[in-house]
Amino acid sequence: MQLINIGFGNIVSADRIISIVSPESAPIKRIVQEAKDSKMAIDATYGRRTRSVIIMDSGHIILSAVQPETVASRVDNDDDEDEEE
Protein backbone atom coordinates (compact mmCIF):
# COMPACT_ATOMS: atom_id res chain seq x y z
CA MET A 1 0.00 0.00 0.00
CA GLN A 2 1.40 3.37 -1.06
CA LEU A 3 0.70 6.48 0.99
CA ILE A 4 0.90 9.92 -0.62
CA ASN A 5 1.41 13.21 1.21
CA ILE A 6 -1.28 15.67 0.09
CA GLY A 7 0.01 18.56 2.18
CA PHE A 8 0.33 19.59 5.82
CA GLY A 9 1.12 16.05 6.93
CA ASN A 10 -2.09 14.60 5.49
CA ILE A 11 -1.67 11.27 3.75
CA VAL A 12 -3.97 9.24 1.48
CA SER A 13 -3.70 5.79 -0.04
CA ALA A 14 -2.49 6.05 -3.64
CA ASP A 15 -4.21 2.75 -4.45
CA ARG A 16 -7.63 4.29 -3.75
CA ILE A 17 -7.20 7.47 -5.84
CA ILE A 18 -9.33 7.61 -8.98
CA SER A 19 -8.58 11.15 -10.10
CA ILE A 20 -6.70 14.32 -9.14
CA VAL A 21 -8.32 17.41 -10.67
CA SER A 22 -8.31 21.18 -10.46
CA PRO A 23 -11.30 22.71 -8.63
CA GLU A 24 -11.85 25.49 -11.20
CA SER A 25 -14.50 24.02 -13.51
CA ALA A 26 -18.22 24.16 -12.81
CA PRO A 27 -18.71 20.35 -12.87
CA ILE A 28 -15.97 19.86 -10.27
CA LYS A 29 -17.42 22.64 -8.10
CA ARG A 30 -20.76 20.84 -8.32
CA ILE A 31 -19.17 17.51 -7.32
CA VAL A 32 -17.46 19.17 -4.34
CA GLN A 33 -20.70 20.83 -3.19
CA GLU A 34 -22.62 17.57 -3.48
CA ALA A 35 -19.92 15.79 -1.47
CA LYS A 36 -20.07 18.48 1.22
CA ASP A 37 -23.87 18.19 1.39
CA SER A 38 -23.70 14.41 1.76
CA LYS A 39 -20.80 14.55 4.27
CA MET A 40 -18.42 12.78 1.85
CA ALA A 41 -15.95 15.69 1.56
CA ILE A 42 -12.71 15.77 3.54
CA ASP A 43 -11.14 19.23 3.78
CA ALA A 44 -7.36 18.90 4.12
CA THR A 45 -6.58 22.51 3.17
CA TYR A 46 -6.10 23.85 6.71
CA GLY A 47 -8.05 26.97 5.74
CA ARG A 48 -6.05 27.66 2.62
CA ARG A 49 -7.28 27.89 -0.95
CA THR A 50 -8.30 24.57 -2.52
CA ARG A 51 -5.92 23.83 -5.37
CA SER A 52 -6.71 20.18 -6.05
CA VAL A 53 -9.64 17.83 -5.63
CA ILE A 54 -8.82 14.17 -5.10
CA ILE A 55 -11.59 11.74 -5.99
CA MET A 56 -11.39 8.42 -4.16
CA ASP A 57 -12.87 5.06 -5.12
CA SER A 58 -15.04 5.11 -1.98
CA GLY A 59 -16.89 8.19 -3.24
CA HIS A 60 -15.08 10.52 -0.86
CA ILE A 61 -13.77 13.82 -2.16
CA ILE A 62 -10.58 15.20 -0.61
CA LEU A 63 -9.75 18.91 -0.90
CA SER A 64 -6.04 19.75 -0.85
CA ALA A 65 -4.05 23.01 -0.90
CA VAL A 66 -1.37 21.35 -3.07
CA GLN A 67 -1.38 21.69 -6.87
CA PRO A 68 -2.71 18.64 -8.79
CA GLU A 69 0.62 18.34 -10.64
CA THR A 70 2.48 18.12 -7.34
CA VAL A 71 0.22 15.38 -5.99
CA ALA A 72 0.49 13.46 -9.27
CA SER A 73 4.28 13.70 -9.25
CA ARG A 74 4.33 12.35 -5.69
CA VAL A 75 2.29 9.37 -6.85
CA ASP A 76 4.71 8.85 -9.77
CA ASN A 77 7.78 9.20 -7.53
CA ASP A 78 6.47 6.57 -5.14
CA ASP A 79 5.80 4.22 -8.08
CA ASP A 80 9.41 4.68 -9.25
CA GLU A 81 10.78 3.96 -5.77
CA ASP A 82 8.74 0.75 -5.51
CA GLU A 83 10.10 -0.48 -8.85
CA GLU A 84 13.68 0.06 -7.66
CA GLU A 85 13.13 -2.09 -4.59
C-alpha positions, 0 to 999 in steps of 0.5 A, a space after each residue: 500500500 502506497 501512501 501519498 502526502 497531500 500537504 500539511 502532513 495529510 496522507 492518502 492511499 495512492 491505491 484508492 485514488 481515482 482522479 486528481 483534478 483542479 477545482 476550477 470548472 463548474 462540474 468539479 465545483 458541483 461535485 465538491 458541493 454535493 460531497 459536502 452536502 452528503 458529508 463525503 468531503 474531507 477538507 485537508 486545506 487547513 483553511 487555505 485555498 483549494 488547489 486540487 480535488 482528489 476523488 477516491 474510489 469510496 466516493 469521498 472527495 478530498 480537498 487539498 491546498 497542493 497543486 494537482 501536478 504536485 500530488 500526481 508527481 508524488 504518486 509517480 515518484 512513489 511508483 518509481 521507488 517501488 520499482 527500484 526495490 
